[in-house]
Amino acid sequence: MPKTEDVLRDIDDSFDITLSKLLELVSIPSISSDPSGRQGIERAAEWLKHELSSMGLAADIITTKGHPVVLARSLTASTETLSAGKKPRLLFYGHYDVQPVGDEGAWKHPPFAPEIIEEDGVHRFYGRGTSDSKSQLWTFIEALRAWKSVHGEFPAEVIVLLEGEEECGSASLPAFIEAHRHELACDVAFICDAEMWTATQPAITTQLKGLVHERVTILAPNADLHSGHYGAVAANPIRVLSSILAGLHDDKGRVTIHGFYDGVHDIPDTIRQQWQDLSRQPELFADVDLTGGITEEGYSPIEAMWGRPTVDINGITGGNQGPGERSVLPGSATARLSFRLVAGQSPEAIRRQFRSHVERLIPRGCCVEFEGDGGSSAVVLSQDSPYLKAAARGLEKEWQSPAILRGTGGAIPLVEQLGKALQTECVVIGFILPSDAIHAPDEHYDSERLRRGARSWIRIFEEIEAATDIQT
């Protein structure tokens, strides 16, 4: 009878091949937000379909209005309703699309030609998508391959969902999930798109913020004017917009939009204690200088990041943006903002409240235009989930360190979408680090985290198999 150690040994013995295949996947420029990336998207989808099929999964590429989804299932994971007495059905999510390269001159290493480089004793590889998120999906694919190779079957009924447009907003995913609800039905969805706590301590994300994007433009009654002639008397949209933006927070760091905190409850004492304990770990903000930042009065930085709603100004433009002097009174000014929501807040209500707030402050003669729709709500996952507990035990076994139950200021809309559409619980795990230069030049990952990430899934499979309370 094969043992877990046999599967872990298979992971280790096959690791050179595993790493080589991941580098091959990273070399495919699957950029989802640029039309030039379509060929790379299609190549990556075909590549993944081949790999999933070769390990015994029934894999298909399913077209959407945007980029394709790769969907694979074990032969026992039929479209029938889940029933008692069978193995649990596990869904694994990852995304194979990547961010644009940006300024290629800012890269010291080519973005789509990864190779292993030893740096300070760490075997690292560079490339767009190495961390976000091709390494992530490759950990669970490699774990499933190894388990099947040793045991002759998968650890459970398996569904693999690989998305091709996460980096450009996942516009097609809600319709895809709705259309394939029966095929995606599962007992738990593992979302592998999150961070570790440190390079040696694993984490499970249990709270995610919601997200709303807005673009606001203030227009004067005139087009651009000569500032020497009219600067003292005509409306200046940049001044109007700057005043509105500066007034979004009071001197205690609270958002001033009327109704913004409706439905918001304070952080529960048990969660607050957990976060206060985490706040005492010096590595939390080791890479970021918070000097000059704004933290809502009465909350620690970690509580504000994970448990309090925020609004941030992401960009502002108007008037002279050129290299030379141009004494202009601009005809318009534009800002982009993001709202990070907590439980109890509705994206639609926040958008409506923000627009009403701005409209009340527009001076006579000026007008305002808004762009933005949709958004996602915050998600709070149960820490009592038997699947989460099994995952935590498995991670602790592999890393020899307890898994931190953490929040995040980020959003993964998929968690809400899957939870609602499939009426299933989600467990959010990942092995990336903030220092991986995600979305930036020289994005990177290291081979040891890849190996131990795959081994972590084996430990989690073992815990799920052993836990009678989560057998369906």
N, C-alpha and C positions, 0 to 999 in steps of 0.2 A: 504494500500500500504506500504510494508516494506521500512524502511529508512536505511541509512548508519549506523546510531547509533544502529539499531537492529543487523546488521551484526557484528559490533565491539563488541557488548555485547555477541554475540555468541562466538567470538574469546576468550573473557575473561572468559566466563562461562565454556568453553570446554578446557581451557588451561592445566589443569592437565593431561587430556587424550592426548592432543597434545604433551606435553613434554615427557610423558611416551613412546609414539610411537617413537619419535625421538631418545630417549635413546636406544630403541630396535634396531633401524636402525644402530646407532653408534656401537652397540655391535657386528655387523656382520663384520668380518675382510675382507673387500672387497679391498684387496691390488692388484693393477693392474700390477705392474712391477715385481712381483715375481710369478713364476709358482705355488707356494704353495697357492697363494691367489685365484686361479680359483674357488674353491668351494665357497668361500666367495662372489666372484663376482656374481656367479649364484644365491646364496641365496638372495643377496641384490636385484638383478633384479626381482626375483620372488616376493619378499616382496613388492617392489614398484609397480609391476603390480597389485598385489592384492589390495593395497591401492587405486590406481588410478581407478581401476574397481569398487571398492565399493562406490565411490563417483559419479559414473555415466559417467565416461569416457570410451571409447572403447580403451583398452590398449593391447599392444602386446610386446613381446620380440623378437627383430629382430637380428639374428646372423650376425656377420661380420667376416672378416678374423682375427680380434682380439677379443675383448670382446664385449658382446651384448649391444645393444641400447634398452632402454625402450621408446616406442613411444605410446602416448595416444592422443586421439582426442575427442572432444565433438561430439555428433551425427550429429550436423549441419555442422561440419567442414569437408565437403566432399572433394574429390579430384578435384572438379570442379574449374574452374578459378574464381578468386575473381570478384565480380560484384557489380555495384553500387546499393545503396539502402539497403544493408544488414548491419548487425553489423560488426564492424571491426574484423579481424582475428588476434589473438594474439598468438605468439609462446613464450613459456617459456623454457629456457635452464638451466640445471644444470648437475653436474656430481656426480655420487654416488661412484666412486672409490676413494681410499685414498693412501697416501704415505706409504712406509714401516715404521715399528716401529723404526728401527735402534737399538741402544743399549738399550735394555729393562731395564737394570740396571740403566739407567739415568732417568727413569720415577719414580716419587714419587707416581703416581696413575696408575693403570693398564690401558693399552691402549684400551682394548675392554671390559671393565666392568664399564661403566659410572654410576655415582650416583651423586645426588645433594649434594653439600657441600656449606654451608654458610661461606663466607670469607669476613670480613670487610663490612658486610651488603649486599653483593652481592651473589646471588644464582648461583653458578658456577658448571659446570660439565666438566670432563676431558675425553679425549679419542681421538684416531686418527680419524680424519674426523669430529670432533665436529664443527670446524670452517670452514675447507676446505674439503668438502663443503656441508656436509649433512644438516647442519643447514640452509644453503642458499636455497637449493631446497625445504626444508620443509616449509619455510615461504610462498612461493607462492602456494604450494600444500594445505596447511592449509587455506590460504585465499580463494582459489577456492572452497574448501569444505564448508567453512562457508557461502560464497555468495550463493552457490547452495542450502544449507540447508535452508536459510532464504527466498530467492527469488523463489526457485523452478527451477531455470535455471542459467546458467553461465553468467557472465557479458558480454561476447562476444563469438564469435567462438574461441575455445581454442585448442591449440596444445601444448603438453608437450613433450620435448625431453630431455631424461636423458642419459648421456654418461657414459660408463664404462671404459674408458682408457685415460682420460684427464691427469692423473698423470704420464703416460708413453708415452706421445707424441701425442696422438690422431691420430695414423697412419691410422686407418680405417675410420675416420670420413669424410674426403673429398669424398671418394667413396660412403659412405652411403648417404651423402647429395645429391650428383649427382644422385644416383639411386632413391631417394625418393623426388625429387624436387617438384612434383605435390602435394604430401601429406604434404609437409612442407611449401607450398606457404602461405604467410602471409602478413599482412600490416605492422607489426613491430615485431621484435624479442627482447625480454627482456632477457639479459644475466645476470643472478644473480650469479656473481663470482667476486665481487669487494669489496672495502673497504668503510667504513664510513670515514668522516673527523676526527671526534672525537667520543667518546662514546655517545654524545648527539647531534651531528650535522651530518645530512645525507650528502651524496655526490652522484654525477653522474659523471662517468668517460667519458670524451669526446675525449681524445687523448690517444692512446696506441702505444707503440713502436713496431717495427718489431724485429725479432730475427734470428740470424745465429749462429750456433755452429760449431766450427772447432777444430780438433785435429791435431797437427803438431809434427812430430818426426824427429829429426836430427840424422843421422847415420854416425859414423866415418868409415874410411876404415878398421878398425880393430875391433875385439871383445874387451871385457874388458882386460885392460892391468895393469901391476904393475906400480903404479904412481911413485914409487921411480926410476924405470928404465927409464920410457918413459914420465913422466909428464912434463918435460922441452921441449920436442921436438914433441910429437905426438898430433894430434887433440883431443880436449876435447869437445864433443857435448854439455855438460852442459854450458861451457863457451860460445860456439857459440850461443846456444839457449838463454841464459841469455842476451847476448848482443843484440840480435834481439828484445827480449821482452822489454828490457829497452829502446830501441829506438823507440817504437811505439808511444810515446808522446814526444812533444818538451817541452821547458821550459814554454810555455804558456798553456799547457794542451791540445793542439790540436793534433789530430792523424796525423802521418807523412806518412801514406800510400798514394801513388800517386793516385789521383782521388777519394779519400774517400768522399770528400765533393761535388762531382759533383751532381748537381740537388738539393742540399740542400738550402732551402731558410731560411732567418732569421725569427725569431719568429714574427708574426704580432703584431703591436703595441697594438691592443685591447686585445689580449691574454696576451701579456707581462704585461700589466697593471693589468689584473686580477691576474696573478701569483705574481706580486710584492706586491699586496695587501695581498695575502695569505702568502707571505714570512714574513710578519710582525707579524704573529700569533706565539707566543712563543712555542706552543705545537707541531709545525711541526717537530722539531728535538729534542724534549725533551728526547727521549729514545736512541738517537744515538750521539756519540761524533765524530764530523767530523774532529777533529784535525789530521793533517798529511795527509789528503786526497788531491785529486787534482781536482780543478774545473777549467774548461776552462775560460781563461781570458776574461773578458767582460760580464760574465753571473753570475747570482746569483745561489746558489745551486739548487733551485727549477727549474730554467730555464734550467740548465744543466741536471737535472734528467729527466725532462719531454720533453724538446724541442730540445736537441742537441744529435747527434749520439755519441756513445761511443764504446770502446773496453775494455774488462776486461779479465785479466788472472785468470782463475778459478782453475787452478791446474798445478803443475809442478813436474816431477819425473825423476829420472835417477840415476844410480850408486848405492852407498851404502844406503839402506833404513832400514838396520837392526839395532838391539840394540847395536852391538859391533863395534869396529873399523875395517875397511877394506880399506886399502890404494889402491883404485882402480881408474883407469882412465877409465870411462865408455865407452862402445861402442855405446850407444844411450842415448838420452834425449827426453822427451815428455812433451808437454804442451797442456792444453785445454783452449780454449778462447771462449768468447761469445761477439757478436757484437749486440748492441741495435741500431736499425735504426729509422730514422725519415722519414717523407713524402719526396718523391723524390728519395729515395735510393732503389735499387733493391738487394734482397738477392743474386742473382746469380752474379751480378756485384761486390758486396762487397767480396764475396768468391774468385772470380777471381783476384781482385786487391790485396787481402791479400796474396794469394799464389804467385803471381808475385813478390810482395815485398820481401817475404822470400827467394824465389829462387835467387833473385839478390844478396842476402847477404850471401849465402852459400859459404864457402871457398873451394878452389880446394881440391879434395880428399874426401870431405864429400858429402852426398846426403840427400834428404828430402822426407818424405812421408806425405801425407795428408789424413785425413778422415773427412767426413762431406758432407751432401747433404740437399737439401730442404731449408726450412726457411720460414719466414713470413714477410710480408711488414707491415709498420706502417699504422695505421688507424686514421683518423681525422673525428670525427662525427660532424654533423651540430648542432650547439646550437640553431638553429631556428626551429628544428623539432617540430611539434605540439605534438608528443608523448613524446618527452623529456620535453617539457614545462608542459604537463599534469602530468608527473611523478614528476617534481620538485614541482609543486603545491601540489600534494598529500603528498609528503615527508614533505614539510614544515608544512602542516596541522597536521600531526601526531607528528612531533618532535618539533613543535613550534620554529623552527629555519630554516633559508633559506638553501636550498640544495646547497652545494658548487659544482661548475662545475670545475672539476679537471682533470689534466693529470696523467700519471703514467709512470714510467720507465719500467714497466712490459709489457708483451705481452699476448694477448688472440687471438691466430690464428683463432679461431672460428668466431670472429667478421668479419674478412676479408672474410672467407670462405662463411658464410651465406650471407653477403652483396653482394658478386659477384654471387654466384650460384642462389640465390633467388631474386636478384635485390630488396632487401628490406632494410629498415633502421634498425639499432640496437640501443638499449638503454642499457647501462651497469650500473647496480645498484648492491649494496651489503651491507651487514651489519656486516662484519667482521672488525677486527682491527689488526694492526701490532703487538700489544701486546698479541695476542691470541696464540702465539708460534706455528704458522703455520709451518708445516714440521719439527717441533722440538719436543723433549720430553715434555710431559705434555701439549700438545695442549688442548685448552679449549674454552669454550663459556659460555654465561650466559643466564639465562631464560628470563630476562627482554628484552634483545635485540631480542630474538626469538619471544616473544609476540608482541613487537612493530614492528618487521619486518613484521609479518603477517598482523598486522593492517595497516602498510604502503601500502601494496598492495591493501587493501580495499579502502583506500583513493585514490590510483591511478586509480582503476577501476571506482570510482565515477567521477573523473575528466575526464576520457576518455568518459564515458557515457554522461557527460554534455557538452563536447566540440563538437559543430556541425562541426567545421572545420576539424575534423579528422574522421568524419563518412564517410564510403566508399559509 
